[in-house]
Amino acid sequence: MRKLLFGNYKAHYRVDGVWYKASTTYRTKRDADIFLASTRADVERGAWLKPPGPE
């Protein structure tokens, strides 16, 4: 996760060695942490879907 110029946060996460970016930015670090925790839970239970994008 990184803090952007205007104070928002951009979340990044890795699944099977591939890095992905959240599709949105978050106003607070806590909001970005909540997104990452939810994504991690989805991955662990097999419910995570790869985001759309070029392959």
Helices and strands as residue ranges (DSSP letters): E 2-3, E 9-15, E 18-26, H 29-45
